[in-house]
Amino acid sequence: MKLPSKLLLASASPRRKQLLSSHFKIQVLPSDILEKPLRGETPKRYVARMALEKWKAAPKRPMILLAADTIVVLGSKILGKPRNKTEATLMMKLLSDNTHHVFTSICVGWGTKASPHVRQMISTQVSFRAISKNELKSYLRTNDWKGKAGSYAIQGKAAEFVDQVRGSLTSVVGLPVKESLRAIAQAYAQRLQKS
């Protein structure tokens, strides 16, 4: 699997950059888009649209470009980033003793093209054990829920609540590394064939 030495990342997520930094020299080009579901839009369609819009909104550069979006979904409800402790409390109560999905959509291709070469969605199931009232209060005091979709980061304090992960653990962190590397290699191989 041949990979480029440099990569454009259409994301300001420090977790995505960290997951890829051992493989590439990364240039971050965060995309400024409105991240809000359309009326009647399913979670899967929403996350796929967000990744594609980030990819298209990134400045055009002659390098391999990766864009991604990750959402936490319980049933058909998207659990976004909580605005305050009250929202974080509600989300954690919903996740307690329950199984939810984490969807990550990736778009990869040559950065000067109109559309990506590879579009892929990765689905991971995460099961939480029951969280006691005292555990929840203690967790909320850490502020580890701030800025996190679903009010948690699986690599953070909430790790103790996780019972089982079925799928890509790194996708729950923010990027499915194995699938992303494969997509980058495909896009890079296509580019090399055309040059």
N, C-alpha and C positions, 0 to 999 in steps of 0.2 A: 504494500500500500504506500504509494508515493504521495507525500504531502508537501505543500509549499512551506517556505520558511517564515513567511509573513501572512497575517490574516487581518482583515477588517472586521470589526465587531460592532454591529448596529445595536448596541445596548450599553447602558450606563451601569449595568449590574456588576458590582465588584465580584460577586460569586461566579458569574459566567466567565469573567476575565481570569479569575484564579483557576478555574477548572481547565481552561485552555492554555494557560501561560507556560506550562511545561512542554508544550508541543510547538508553540509559535511565538514569534515576536508580534505583539498585538497592537493595532492602532484602533482606538475606540472612537466610533462615530455615532453617538446616540441620536436616535431619530425622535423628532418632536411631533408626536401625533396625539389625537384625542383618543384615549383608551376608554371607550364606553360601548357596551353592547347596543345593537340596534333592536328596535321593537320586534319581538318574535324570533330573534336570533338565538340559536342553540349555543351552548357553551363550546362545543367542538368547532362550529362555524366561526364563532367569535375569536377563539384563540388562533385559528388558522388565518383569519383576516388580519388580526393584529400583527402576526409575524410577517405577513406579506406586505402590509402597509409600512412597517418599520424598514423592511428591505428596500422598498421602492422610495422611501423618504430619505434614505441615507445618501450623502453626497457621492457622486459618481467618481470612482477611482479605479485604475487598472490593476486590481488585485482581487483575490477571492474574498467575498463578503458573506458573512453569516449574520442572520437576524433570527431572534427567537422570542417567544412569549410563553409564559407559564401561568396556568390558573389552577386554583383549588376548587373542586366542584363536589357538592353534597347533594345527591339526588339530581335535580336539574338547576340547582341554585349555585351561582358563582360566589365564592367567598373571597372578596377582594381584600385590600389592605384596610385594616380598621382605622377609623378616624379618631377614635378615643378608646379609653379603657372599657366603657360600657359595651361598645361594639365588639371589642376583643373578648370580653367575658361571654357574650352571647355566642360568638363563633366557637370558642373553646368548649362551651357546654353542648353545642350541636355536634362537635367532633368527638366528644367523650363517649366511649363505649360504642363506637360507630366506625363504619368503613366509608372512606371518601376516595375520589379520584383526583389525580394530578395529571393534567394534560399539558404537554409542551409541544409546541409547533415550531419547526425550524425551516428556514429558507436559506439555501446556499447557492451561490453562483458567481460568475465573473461580475465585478462591481460596476462595469460600464454597460451591462445589458439591461434591457427593459424588464425582464422577468428572470427569476432564479432558475437554475438548472434542476435543483432538487427541492421538493417540498415534502415534508414528512411530519406526522404527528405521532407522539409517543404517549401511551396511556399507562399510568402506574396506579395501583390500588394501595392505599395506606390505611391500616386498621389501628385505631387508638384503643387502649384499655380504658376502663372507667377512671375518671379523674375525680378525686375527692375534693370537697370544698376547701380544705386547708391547702391541698396541693395547688388548686387553681389560684387561690389568694397569693400564695408564695410565688407562683409563676408570673402572675400579673405584676407583682412588685419588681421583678427583674427588668421589666420594659423590653424583654426580648421579642415581644409581639409587635413592636412598633415597626412600621414599614414592611411587614411581611404578609404576603397573601395567605389568607386563612388564619392569620394571627400567630403563625409559628414558622420556625426554620427547623428542619429535621436534623440539622447538624448543630443545633443550639440546645437551649434548656429543655425544649419540648421533646427531645430524643427519648427521655425517660417515659413518655406517654405512649410511645410507638410499640405496638404489639407485633405487627407484621408489615412488610413491604413486598408487594408482588409486582415486579417490573424493574424499572431503572431507578436506583437510589439517587444517582446524580441528576436525573431529571427532576426529582423532588427538590433537590438543592437549587436547581435553576437551569440545568442543561444536560441532556442525555449525551454523555461524552462519547461512548462507543458509536452510537448512531451518527453523531455530528462528525466525528473523524471519518467515518465511512462516506458520508455525504460530501465532505470537503475533498476527499480523495477522488470521488466520482467527478465532481465539478472541475477539479484541477486536471484530471486525465483528459477530460473533454477539451479543456483549454489548450493543453499541450498538443493534442491531435490537430487542432485548427491552426496552430502557430507554425 
